[in-house]
Amino acid sequence: MKLDSNTKYQVRDIYEASYLLTKGCELVSLEDGNGFFYFVFQDREKCESLQFEYLSGSALISPKQYSESYKSLKSIVFSRNKEQRY
């Protein structure tokens, strides 16, 4: 799926990405950033609104769902790192 750069939202912080995933944002790709990764989500406007909630501390989510989102993203990153070593 090719996304217009105006409609996608990139974030490097796995904790923020976990929050976005928990809130229902669609993860569309993981992009290499020379030693780190960007999590790329669809719907920039929605993600930016949720980013404000996340950064302001006004977010209300299930800790269990957040933990599951974090573990899922961490697994994706580790599997990608393993692929790049070979």
Beta strands, then each sheet from edge to edge (+ up, - down):
strand 1: 8-11
strand 2: 27-32
strand 3: 37-42
sheet 1: 1+ 3- 2+
end
